[in-house]
Amino acid sequence: ANGESGGAKYLWDNAIRIMLDVSEVTRFVRMLKEEIVEGKQHTSIYHDPDKGTPQENTRAKKLYTGQARDGGKFLNIDSAGNRVSVVLSADEIAYISAAMGQSIPGCLGWIFESASN
């Protein structure tokens, strides 16, 4: 991200997109919370649906969080060998955890109806 008037400017041309299933989203949210609340040093998620085949590593994904040199946290996202690393503040980790946590009921197809209906 580059500083810019009114907020950060992100270089979306360098973005990496990965897909997580519901259990991976839940695990990732738990990982982030453990790092903030319990002070865990690092955690990771790794999945390669083609492990053990000739296509191994072509669709592999890895999320890794750890302690940055300046005392902050970093997040590495690696998808089929393309890697992005960003430093996150505690507030950013809390925001990501909350946003991803809010998505879980929808991913599971749970529908909540208003109490007034």
N, CA, C and O atoms as CSV, one atom per row, in Angstrom:
chain,resi,resn,atom,element,x,y,z
A,1,ALA,N,N,0.839,-1.176,0.000
A,1,ALA,CA,C,0.000,0.000,0.000
A,1,ALA,C,C,0.880,1.233,0.000
A,1,ALA,O,O,1.920,1.265,0.658
A,2,ASN,N,N,0.467,2.231,-0.727
A,2,ASN,CA,C,1.168,3.499,-0.763
A,2,ASN,C,C,0.282,4.559,-0.141
A,2,ASN,O,O,-0.923,4.586,-0.392
A,3,GLY,N,N,0.870,5.442,0.676
A,3,GLY,CA,C,0.097,6.511,1.293
A,3,GLY,C,C,-0.486,7.433,0.244
A,3,GLY,O,O,0.142,7.692,-0.782
A,4,GLU,N,N,-1.669,7.923,0.494
A,4,GLU,CA,C,-2.340,8.816,-0.434
A,4,GLU,C,C,-3.336,9.637,0.371
A,4,GLU,O,O,-3.862,9.167,1.380
A,5,SER,N,N,-3.590,10.831,-0.060
A,5,SER,CA,C,-4.567,11.675,0.622
A,5,SER,C,C,-5.887,10.934,0.763
A,5,SER,O,O,-6.424,10.431,-0.224
A,6,GLY,N,N,-6.418,10.861,1.987
A,6,GLY,CA,C,-7.698,10.195,2.207
A,6,GLY,C,C,-7.577,8.716,2.503
A,6,GLY,O,O,-8.603,8.050,2.642
A,7,GLY,N,N,-6.385,8.170,2.605
A,7,GLY,CA,C,-6.255,6.758,2.935
A,7,GLY,C,C,-5.165,6.081,2.129
A,7,GLY,O,O,-4.384,6.729,1.432
A,8,ALA,N,N,-5.129,4.773,2.240
A,8,ALA,CA,C,-4.097,3.993,1.559
A,8,ALA,C,C,-4.495,3.726,0.114
A,8,ALA,O,O,-5.678,3.630,-0.215
A,9,LYS,N,N,-3.497,3.609,-0.729
A,9,LYS,CA,C,-3.711,3.225,-2.119
A,9,LYS,C,C,-3.143,1.815,-2.276
A,9,LYS,O,O,-1.973,1.574,-1.979
A,10,TYR,N,N,-3.966,0.903,-2.736
A,10,TYR,CA,C,-3.544,-0.482,-2.866
A,10,TYR,C,C,-3.217,-0.805,-4.310
A,10,TYR,O,O,-3.887,-0.328,-5.226
A,11,LEU,N,N,-2.207,-1.599,-4.511
A,11,LEU,CA,C,-1.769,-1.996,-5.847
A,11,LEU,C,C,-2.496,-3.275,-6.245
A,11,LEU,O,O,-1.948,-4.371,-6.130
A,12,TRP,N,N,-3.721,-3.130,-6.708
A,12,TRP,CA,C,-4.574,-4.287,-6.982
A,12,TRP,C,C,-4.067,-5.141,-8.135
A,12,TRP,O,O,-4.451,-6.306,-8.246
A,13,ASP,N,N,-3.208,-4.588,-9.001
A,13,ASP,CA,C,-2.641,-5.404,-10.079
A,13,ASP,C,C,-1.761,-6.515,-9.526
A,13,ASP,O,O,-1.535,-7.520,-10.201
A,14,ASN,N,N,-1.260,-6.343,-8.298
A,14,ASN,CA,C,-0.410,-7.346,-7.668
A,14,ASN,C,C,-1.180,-8.255,-6.717
A,14,ASN,O,O,-0.574,-9.051,-6.001
A,15,ALA,N,N,-2.502,-8.147,-6.700
A,15,ALA,CA,C,-3.322,-8.899,-5.754
A,15,ALA,C,C,-3.293,-10.395,-6.068
A,15,ALA,O,O,-3.150,-10.812,-7.217
A,16,ILE,N,N,-3.430,-11.166,-5.023
A,16,ILE,CA,C,-3.562,-12.610,-5.148
A,16,ILE,C,C,-4.928,-12.975,-4.584
A,16,ILE,O,O,-5.290,-12.522,-3.498
A,17,ARG,N,N,-5.673,-13.771,-5.295
A,17,ARG,CA,C,-6.970,-14.228,-4.809
A,17,ARG,C,C,-6.897,-15.719,-4.526
A,17,ARG,O,O,-6.388,-16.507,-5.323
A,18,ILE,N,N,-7.422,-16.074,-3.367
A,18,ILE,CA,C,-7.522,-17.487,-3.022
A,18,ILE,C,C,-8.933,-17.751,-2.532
A,18,ILE,O,O,-9.623,-16.851,-2.054
A,19,MET,N,N,-9.342,-18.985,-2.659
A,19,MET,CA,C,-10.654,-19.388,-2.174
A,19,MET,C,C,-10.463,-20.213,-0.911
A,19,MET,O,O,-9.598,-21.087,-0.846
A,20,LEU,N,N,-11.287,-19.919,0.096
A,20,LEU,CA,C,-11.264,-20.669,1.338
A,20,LEU,C,C,-12.623,-21.310,1.537
A,20,LEU,O,O,-13.649,-20.686,1.269
A,21,ASP,N,N,-12.643,-22.555,2.008
A,21,ASP,CA,C,-13.938,-23.141,2.350
A,21,ASP,C,C,-14.297,-22.681,3.763
A,21,ASP,O,O,-13.482,-22.058,4.444
A,22,VAL,N,N,-15.502,-22.986,4.194
A,22,VAL,CA,C,-15.998,-22.498,5.478
A,22,VAL,C,C,-15.091,-22.916,6.634
A,22,VAL,O,O,-14.830,-22.119,7.535
A,23,SER,N,N,-14.613,-24.151,6.616
A,23,SER,CA,C,-13.757,-24.593,7.722
A,23,SER,C,C,-12.438,-23.828,7.724
A,23,SER,O,O,-11.890,-23.568,8.795
A,24,GLU,N,N,-11.914,-23.460,6.554
A,24,GLU,CA,C,-10.676,-22.688,6.494
A,24,GLU,C,C,-10.898,-21.250,6.968
A,24,GLU,O,O,-10.040,-20.681,7.641
A,25,VAL,N,N,-12.047,-20.661,6.619
A,25,VAL,CA,C,-12.368,-19.316,7.107
A,25,VAL,C,C,-12.442,-19.335,8.629
A,25,VAL,O,O,-11.868,-18.474,9.296
A,26,THR,N,N,-13.148,-20.318,9.172
A,26,THR,CA,C,-13.279,-20.440,10.628
A,26,THR,C,C,-11.910,-20.614,11.275
A,26,THR,O,O,-11.613,-19.975,12.284
A,27,ARG,N,N,-11.086,-21.466,10.706
A,27,ARG,CA,C,-9.744,-21.716,11.246
A,27,ARG,C,C,-8.878,-20.458,11.177
A,27,ARG,O,O,-8.135,-20.158,12.111
A,28,PHE,N,N,-8.979,-19.724,10.066
A,28,PHE,CA,C,-8.187,-18.515,9.897
A,28,PHE,C,C,-8.601,-17.440,10.904
A,28,PHE,O,O,-7.745,-16.770,11.481
A,29,VAL,N,N,-9.914,-17.273,11.119
A,29,VAL,CA,C,-10.403,-16.310,12.107
A,29,VAL,C,C,-9.892,-16.700,13.497
A,29,VAL,O,O,-9.441,-15.846,14.260
A,30,ARG,N,N,-9.965,-17.989,13.819
A,30,ARG,CA,C,-9.465,-18.464,15.112
A,30,ARG,C,C,-7.964,-18.197,15.249
A,30,ARG,O,O,-7.504,-17.789,16.315
A,31,MET,N,N,-7.207,-18.421,14.186
A,31,MET,CA,C,-5.770,-18.172,14.194
A,31,MET,C,C,-5.475,-16.716,14.527
A,31,MET,O,O,-4.639,-16.422,15.381
A,32,LEU,N,N,-6.168,-15.808,13.843
A,32,LEU,CA,C,-5.924,-14.386,14.067
A,32,LEU,C,C,-6.249,-13.985,15.499
A,32,LEU,O,O,-5.505,-13.229,16.123
A,33,LYS,N,N,-7.369,-14.496,16.019
A,33,LYS,CA,C,-7.755,-14.167,17.389
A,33,LYS,C,C,-6.754,-14.730,18.395
A,33,LYS,O,O,-6.448,-14.079,19.394
A,34,GLU,N,N,-6.247,-15.929,18.142
A,34,GLU,CA,C,-5.250,-16.521,19.045
A,34,GLU,C,C,-3.981,-15.680,19.074
A,34,GLU,O,O,-3.337,-15.557,20.116
A,35,GLU,N,N,-3.624,-15.104,17.939
A,35,GLU,CA,C,-2.425,-14.269,17.905
A,35,GLU,C,C,-2.612,-13.006,18.719
A,35,GLU,O,O,-1.681,-12.564,19.393
A,36,ILE,N,N,-3.800,-12.415,18.669
A,36,ILE,CA,C,-4.038,-11.180,19.413
A,36,ILE,C,C,-4.267,-11.473,20.885
A,36,ILE,O,O,-3.614,-10.878,21.743
A,37,VAL,N,N,-5.180,-12.377,21.187
A,37,VAL,CA,C,-5.582,-12.626,22.573
A,37,VAL,C,C,-4.540,-13.422,23.339
A,37,VAL,O,O,-4.203,-13.079,24.472
A,38,GLU,N,N,-4.028,-14.479,22.729
A,38,GLU,CA,C,-3.127,-15.379,23.429
A,38,GLU,C,C,-1.650,-15.112,23.141
A,38,GLU,O,O,-0.777,-15.721,23.760
A,39,GLY,N,N,-1.369,-14.207,22.207
A,39,GLY,CA,C,0.012,-13.872,21.897
A,39,GLY,C,C,0.780,-14.945,21.162
A,39,GLY,O,O,2.007,-15.001,21.246
A,40,LYS,N,N,0.064,-15.810,20.434
A,40,LYS,CA,C,0.731,-16.848,19.658
A,40,LYS,C,C,1.689,-16.205,18.649
A,40,LYS,O,O,1.383,-15.147,18.099
A,41,GLN,N,N,2.819,-16.819,18.406
A,41,GLN,CA,C,3.836,-16.229,17.542
A,41,GLN,C,C,3.525,-16.348,16.049
A,41,GLN,O,O,3.752,-15.404,15.293
A,42,HIS,N,N,3.015,-17.484,15.629
A,42,HIS,CA,C,2.719,-17.663,14.205
A,42,HIS,C,C,1.734,-18.816,14.012
A,42,HIS,O,O,1.659,-19.738,14.824
A,43,THR,N,N,1.003,-18.738,12.941
A,43,THR,CA,C,0.067,-19.792,12.581
A,43,THR,C,C,-0.015,-19.867,11.064
A,43,THR,O,O,0.353,-18.917,10.374
A,44,SER,N,N,-0.495,-20.989,10.542
A,44,SER,CA,C,-0.588,-21.111,9.089
A,44,SER,C,C,-1.687,-22.085,8.680
A,44,SER,O,O,-2.100,-22.963,9.438
A,45,ILE,N,N,-2.134,-21.889,7.460
A,45,ILE,CA,C,-3.060,-22.807,6.792
A,45,ILE,C,C,-2.391,-23.175,5.473
A,45,ILE,O,O,-1.925,-22.295,4.750
A,46,TYR,N,N,-2.340,-24.453,5.156
A,46,TYR,CA,C,-1.787,-24.914,3.881
A,46,TYR,C,C,-2.721,-25.954,3.292
A,46,TYR,O,O,-3.192,-26.850,3.992
A,47,HIS,N,N,-2.985,-25.829,2.004
A,47,HIS,CA,C,-3.828,-26.815,1.332
A,47,HIS,C,C,-3.374,-26.940,-0.112
A,47,HIS,O,O,-3.223,-25.938,-0.811
A,48,ASP,N,N,-3.159,-28.160,-0.553
A,48,ASP,CA,C,-2.827,-28.429,-1.947
A,48,ASP,C,C,-3.690,-29.599,-2.411
A,48,ASP,O,O,-3.396,-30.752,-2.097
A,49,PRO,N,N,-4.761,-29.303,-3.162
A,49,PRO,CA,C,-5.646,-30.384,-3.604
A,49,PRO,C,C,-4.965,-31.367,-4.554
A,49,PRO,O,O,-5.477,-32.462,-4.788
A,50,ASP,N,N,-3.815,-30.978,-5.099
A,50,ASP,CA,C,-3.113,-31.839,-6.058
A,50,ASP,C,C,-1.867,-32.497,-5.460
A,50,ASP,O,O,-1.038,-33.034,-6.195
A,51,LYS,N,N,-1.732,-32.458,-4.137
A,51,LYS,CA,C,-0.540,-33.036,-3.503
A,51,LYS,C,C,-0.400,-34.509,-3.889
A,51,LYS,O,O,-1.361,-35.277,-3.832
A,52,GLY,N,N,0.791,-34.876,-4.274
A,52,GLY,CA,C,1.064,-36.256,-4.650
A,52,GLY,C,C,0.759,-36.578,-6.107
A,52,GLY,O,O,0.886,-37.725,-6.534
A,53,THR,N,N,0.355,-35.558,-6.873
A,53,THR,CA,C,0.077,-35.763,-8.302
A,53,THR,C,C,1.073,-34.937,-9.121
A,53,THR,O,O,1.797,-34.115,-8.559
A,54,PRO,N,N,1.119,-35.144,-10.436
A,54,PRO,CA,C,2.014,-34.320,-11.265
A,54,PRO,C,C,1.667,-32.817,-11.215
A,54,PRO,O,O,2.506,-31.980,-11.548
A,55,GLN,N,N,0.446,-32.479,-10.803
A,55,GLN,CA,C,0.032,-31.070,-10.735
A,55,GLN,C,C,0.320,-30.440,-9.370
A,55,GLN,O,O,-0.110,-29.316,-9.111
A,56,GLU,N,N,1.039,-31.143,-8.498
A,56,GLU,CA,C,1.323,-30.627,-7.155
A,56,GLU,C,C,1.868,-29.199,-7.229
A,56,GLU,O,O,2.699,-28.883,-8.081
A,57,ASN,N,N,1.390,-28.347,-6.325
A,57,ASN,CA,C,1.764,-26.933,-6.185
A,57,ASN,C,C,1.147,-26.006,-7.228
A,57,ASN,O,O,1.352,-24.795,-7.148
A,58,THR,N,N,0.406,-26.519,-8.197
A,58,THR,CA,C,-0.205,-25.632,-9.188
A,58,THR,C,C,-1.429,-24.910,-8.630
A,58,THR,O,O,-1.782,-23.831,-9.106
A,59,ARG,N,N,-2.082,-25.501,-7.620
A,59,ARG,CA,C,-3.237,-24.856,-6.992
A,59,ARG,C,C,-3.066,-24.741,-5.478
A,59,ARG,O,O,-4.043,-24.512,-4.765
A,60,ALA,N,N,-1.862,-24.895,-4.987
A,60,ALA,CA,C,-1.613,-24.841,-3.543
A,60,ALA,C,C,-1.865,-23.440,-3.016
A,60,ALA,O,O,-1.646,-22.451,-3.714
A,61,LYS,N,N,-2.335,-23.368,-1.757
A,61,LYS,CA,C,-2.525,-22.070,-1.104
A,61,LYS,C,C,-1.986,-22.159,0.311
A,61,LYS,O,O,-2.078,-23.194,0.972
A,62,LYS,N,N,-1.420,-21.042,0.761
A,62,LYS,CA,C,-0.884,-20.985,2.111
A,62,LYS,C,C,-1.136,-19.590,2.677
A,62,LYS,O,O,-0.858,-18.579,2.033
A,63,LEU,N,N,-1.667,-19.562,3.888
A,63,LEU,CA,C,-1.806,-18.336,4.661
A,63,LEU,C,C,-0.919,-18.498,5.873
A,63,LEU,O,O,-0.974,-19.522,6.554
A,64,TYR,N,N,-0.104,-17.501,6.148
A,64,TYR,CA,C,0.812,-17.579,7.267
A,64,TYR,C,C,0.828,-16.231,7.964
A,64,TYR,O,O,1.014,-15.200,7.317
A,65,THR,N,N,0.637,-16.228,9.257
A,65,THR,CA,C,0.760,-15.001,10.033
A,65,THR,C,C,1.888,-15.177,11.026
A,65,THR,O,O,2.109,-16.274,11.540
A,66,GLY,N,N,2.594,-14.107,11.292
A,66,GLY,CA,C,3.702,-14.195,12.229
A,66,GLY,C,C,4.091,-12.844,12.780
A,66,GLY,O,O,3.475,-11.824,12.471
A,67,GLN,N,N,5.117,-12.855,13.597
A,67,GLN,CA,C,5.618,-11.660,14.265
A,67,GLN,C,C,6.560,-10.918,13.325
A,67,GLN,O,O,7.527,-11.501,12.836
A,68,ALA,N,N,6.290,-9.642,13.066
A,68,ALA,CA,C,7.175,-8.813,12.247
A,68,ALA,C,C,8.335,-8.309,13.107
A,68,ALA,O,O,8.245,-8.306,14.335
A,69,ARG,N,N,9.408,-7.892,12.472
A,69,ARG,CA,C,10.595,-7.429,13.199
A,69,ARG,C,C,10.297,-6.227,14.090
A,69,ARG,O,O,10.907,-6.068,15.148
A,70,ASP,N,N,9.344,-5.368,13.656
A,70,ASP,CA,C,9.036,-4.154,14.423
A,70,ASP,C,C,8.033,-4.403,15.547
A,70,ASP,O,O,7.594,-3.462,16.208
A,71,GLY,N,N,7.671,-5.672,15.764
A,71,GLY,CA,C,6.728,-6.006,16.828
A,71,GLY,C,C,5.306,-6.157,16.343
A,71,GLY,O,O,4.459,-6.658,17.083
A,72,GLY,N,N,5.012,-5.734,15.111
A,72,GLY,CA,C,3.681,-5.919,14.545
A,72,GLY,C,C,3.495,-7.346,14.059
A,72,GLY,O,O,4.302,-8.226,14.362
A,73,LYS,N,N,2.453,-7.565,13.322
A,73,LYS,CA,C,2.174,-8.877,12.726
A,73,LYS,C,C,2.235,-8.765,11.211
A,73,LYS,O,O,1.987,-7.696,10.652
A,74,PHE,N,N,2.562,-9.858,10.553
A,74,PHE,CA,C,2.510,-9.864,9.097
A,74,PHE,C,C,1.638,-11.017,8.627
A,74,PHE,O,O,1.437,-12.000,9.340
A,75,LEU,N,N,1.134,-10.875,7.432
A,75,LEU,CA,C,0.324,-11.895,6.781
A,75,LEU,C,C,0.956,-12.188,5.433
A,75,LEU,O,O,1.134,-11.285,4.615
A,76,ASN,N,N,1.295,-13.444,5.202
A,76,ASN,CA,C,1.764,-13.899,3.895
A,76,ASN,C,C,0.633,-14.685,3.244
A,76,ASN,O,O,0.012,-15.541,3.874
A,77,ILE,N,N,0.378,-14.387,1.997
A,77,ILE,CA,C,-0.582,-15.147,1.202
A,77,ILE,C,C,0.190,-15.688,0.015
A,77,ILE,O,O,0.797,-14.928,-0.740
A,78,ASP,N,N,0.166,-16.991,-0.149
A,78,ASP,CA,C,0.885,-17.646,-1.233
A,78,ASP,C,C,-0.100,-18.520,-1.988
A,78,ASP,O,O,-0.758,-19.382,-1.406
A,79,SER,N,N,-0.193,-18.289,-3.283
A,79,SER,CA,C,-1.089,-19.082,-4.120
A,79,SER,C,C,-0.321,-19.539,-5.346
A,79,SER,O,O,0.057,-18.730,-6.193
A,80,ALA,N,N,-0.097,-20.830,-5.434
A,80,ALA,CA,C,0.612,-21.438,-6.565
A,80,ALA,C,C,1.933,-20.733,-6.853
A,80,ALA,O,O,2.289,-20.512,-8.011
A,81,GLY,N,N,2.657,-20.382,-5.789
A,81,GLY,CA,C,3.969,-19.777,-5.957
A,81,GLY,C,C,3.976,-18.260,-6.036
A,81,GLY,O,O,5.050,-17.662,-5.988
A,82,ASN,N,N,2.824,-17.613,-6.155
A,82,ASN,CA,C,2.745,-16.154,-6.130
A,82,ASN,C,C,2.534,-15.735,-4.684
A,82,ASN,O,O,1.638,-16.245,-4.012
A,83,ARG,N,N,3.360,-14.804,-4.199
A,83,ARG,CA,C,3.327,-14.480,-2.773
A,83,ARG,C,C,3.221,-12.977,-2.542
A,83,ARG,O,O,3.865,-12.175,-3.218
A,84,VAL,N,N,2.387,-12.622,-1.566
A,84,VAL,CA,C,2.258,-11.245,-1.115
A,84,VAL,C,C,2.416,-11.263,0.399
A,84,VAL,O,O,1.893,-12.150,1.073
A,85,SER,N,N,3.132,-10.288,0.927
A,85,SER,CA,C,3.311,-10.175,2.364
A,85,SER,C,C,2.985,-8.754,2.785
A,85,SER,O,O,3.474,-7.797,2.184
A,86,VAL,N,N,2.155,-8.609,3.825
A,86,VAL,CA,C,1.785,-7.291,4.342
A,86,VAL,C,C,1.911,-7.293,5.857
A,86,VAL,O,O,1.694,-8.316,6.508
A,87,VAL,N,N,2.263,-6.141,6.410
A,87,VAL,CA,C,2.304,-5.964,7.855
A,87,VAL,C,C,0.939,-5.447,8.284
A,87,VAL,O,O,0.388,-4.540,7.659
A,88,LEU,N,N,0.393,-6.023,9.348
A,88,LEU,CA,C,-0.928,-5.659,9.841
A,88,LEU,C,C,-0.847,-5.130,11.268
A,88,LEU,O,O,-0.076,-5.627,12.089
A,89,SER,N,N,-1.659,-4.112,11.547
A,89,SER,CA,C,-1.775,-3.621,12.918
A,89,SER,C,C,-2.763,-4.515,13.664
A,89,SER,O,O,-3.484,-5.295,13.044
A,90,ALA,N,N,-2.798,-4.405,14.984
A,90,ALA,CA,C,-3.765,-5.170,15.779
A,90,ALA,C,C,-5.186,-4.806,15.365
A,90,ALA,O,O,-6.060,-5.672,15.331
A,91,ASP,N,N,-5.427,-3.526,15.048
A,91,ASP,CA,C,-6.759,-3.106,14.606
A,91,ASP,C,C,-7.144,-3.755,13.282
A,91,ASP,O,O,-8.289,-4.168,13.102
A,92,GLU,N,N,-6.196,-3.846,12.359
A,92,GLU,CA,C,-6.480,-4.481,11.064
A,92,GLU,C,C,-6.770,-5.972,11.242
A,92,GLU,O,O,-7.662,-6.512,10.587
A,93,ILE,N,N,-6.030,-6.632,12.115
A,93,ILE,CA,C,-6.274,-8.048,12.382
A,93,ILE,C,C,-7.666,-8.230,12.985
A,93,ILE,O,O,-8.396,-9.146,12.607
A,94,ALA,N,N,-8.031,-7.351,13.928
A,94,ALA,CA,C,-9.360,-7.426,14.538
A,94,ALA,C,C,-10.443,-7.207,13.488
A,94,ALA,O,O,-11.461,-7.899,13.505
A,95,TYR,N,N,-10.243,-6.261,12.577
A,95,TYR,CA,C,-11.222,-5.986,11.522
A,95,TYR,C,C,-11.369,-7.183,10.583
A,95,TYR,O,O,-12.484,-7.589,10.255
A,96,ILE,N,N,-10.248,-7.740,10.157
A,96,ILE,CA,C,-10.288,-8.903,9.262
A,96,ILE,C,C,-11.003,-10.064,9.948
A,96,ILE,O,O,-11.829,-10.737,9.331
A,97,SER,N,N,-10.689,-10.300,11.220
A,97,SER,CA,C,-11.335,-11.378,11.980
A,97,SER,C,C,-12.838,-11.172,12.037
A,97,SER,O,O,-13.610,-12.104,11.809
A,98,ALA,N,N,-13.254,-9.937,12.344
A,98,ALA,CA,C,-14.692,-9.654,12.452
A,98,ALA,C,C,-15.387,-9.813,11.100
A,98,ALA,O,O,-16.455,-10.421,11.022
A,99,ALA,N,N,-14.795,-9.275,10.045
A,99,ALA,CA,C,-15.414,-9.356,8.712
A,99,ALA,C,C,-15.534,-10.803,8.246
A,99,ALA,O,O,-16.577,-11.212,7.736
A,100,MET,N,N,-14.469,-11.570,8.421
A,100,MET,CA,C,-14.513,-12.965,7.997
A,100,MET,C,C,-15.474,-13.764,8.873
A,100,MET,O,O,-16.197,-14.630,8.380
A,101,GLY,N,N,-15.480,-13.468,10.182
A,101,GLY,CA,C,-16.391,-14.160,11.089
A,101,GLY,C,C,-17.851,-13.905,10.732
A,101,GLY,O,O,-18.686,-14.801,10.850
A,102,GLN,N,N,-18.158,-12.695,10.300
A,102,GLN,CA,C,-19.523,-12.355,9.902
A,102,GLN,C,C,-19.955,-13.124,8.654
A,102,GLN,O,O,-21.150,-13.325,8.435
A,103,SER,N,N,-18.996,-13.553,7.840
A,103,SER,CA,C,-19.336,-14.246,6.590
A,103,SER,C,C,-19.687,-15.720,6.803
A,103,SER,O,O,-20.309,-16.336,5.938
A,104,ILE,N,N,-19.295,-16.289,7.943
A,104,ILE,CA,C,-19.456,-17.726,8.161
A,104,ILE,C,C,-20.917,-18.187,8.086
A,104,ILE,O,O,-21.191,-19.164,7.388
A,105,PRO,N,N,-21.871,-17.534,8.768
A,105,PRO,CA,C,-23.266,-18.000,8.661
A,105,PRO,C,C,-23.781,-18.016,7.226
A,105,PRO,O,O,-24.489,-18.942,6.831
A,106,GLY,N,N,-23.426,-16.992,6.441
A,106,GLY,CA,C,-23.850,-16.961,5.047
A,106,GLY,C,C,-23.227,-18.083,4.227
A,106,GLY,O,O,-23.877,-18.664,3.357
A,107,CYS,N,N,-21.947,-18.386,4.514
A,107,CYS,CA,C,-21.274,-19.476,3.805
A,107,CYS,C,C,-21.933,-20.817,4.103
A,107,CYS,O,O,-21.972,-21.705,3.251
A,108,LEU,N,N,-22.445,-20.951,5.312
A,108,LEU,CA,C,-23.089,-22.201,5.697
A,108,LEU,C,C,-24.544,-22.261,5.226
A,108,LEU,O,O,-25.206,-23.289,5.364
A,109,GLY,N,N,-25.028,-21.164,4.675
A,109,GLY,CA,C,-26.405,-21.142,4.183
A,109,GLY,C,C,-27.420,-20.925,5.277
A,109,GLY,O,O,-28.609,-21.182,5.084
A,110,TRP,N,N,-26.960,-20.447,6.443
A,110,TRP,CA,C,-27.896,-20.178,7.528
A,110,TRP,C,C,-28.641,-18.901,7.200
A,110,TRP,O,O,-28.031,-17.909,6.801
A,111,ILE,N,N,-29.916,-18.915,7.361
A,111,ILE,CA,C,-30.745,-17.738,7.093
A,111,ILE,C,C,-31.400,-17.321,8.387
A,111,ILE,O,O,-32.049,-18.125,9.058
A,112,PHE,N,N,-31.229,-16.067,8.731
A,112,PHE,CA,C,-31.846,-15.542,9.944
A,112,PHE,C,C,-32.984,-14.622,9.540
A,112,PHE,O,O,-32.793,-13.685,8.765
A,113,GLU,N,N,-34.144,-14.889,10.061
A,113,GLU,CA,C,-35.278,-14.041,9.750
A,113,GLU,C,C,-35.487,-13.038,10.871
A,113,GLU,O,O,-35.178,-13.304,12.032
A,114,SER,N,N,-36.008,-11.904,10.505
A,114,SER,CA,C,-36.307,-10.866,11.476
A,114,SER,C,C,-37.340,-11.383,12.479
A,114,SER,O,O,-38.259,-12.114,12.112
A,115,ALA,N,N,-37.183,-11.003,13.731
A,115,ALA,CA,C,-38.128,-11.423,14.772
A,115,ALA,C,C,-39.524,-10.866,14.536
A,115,ALA,O,O,-40.503,-11.376,15.081
A,116,SER,N,N,-39.613,-9.802,13.710
A,116,SER,CA,C,-40.921,-9.194,13.464
A,116,SER,C,C,-41.720,-9.962,12.414
A,116,SER,O,O,-42.908,-9.691,12.241
A,117,ASN,N,N,-41.108,-10.905,11.712
A,117,ASN,CA,C,-41.838,-11.657,10.671
A,117,ASN,C,C,-42.534,-12.854,11.244
A,117,ASN,O,O,-43.191,-13.594,10.512
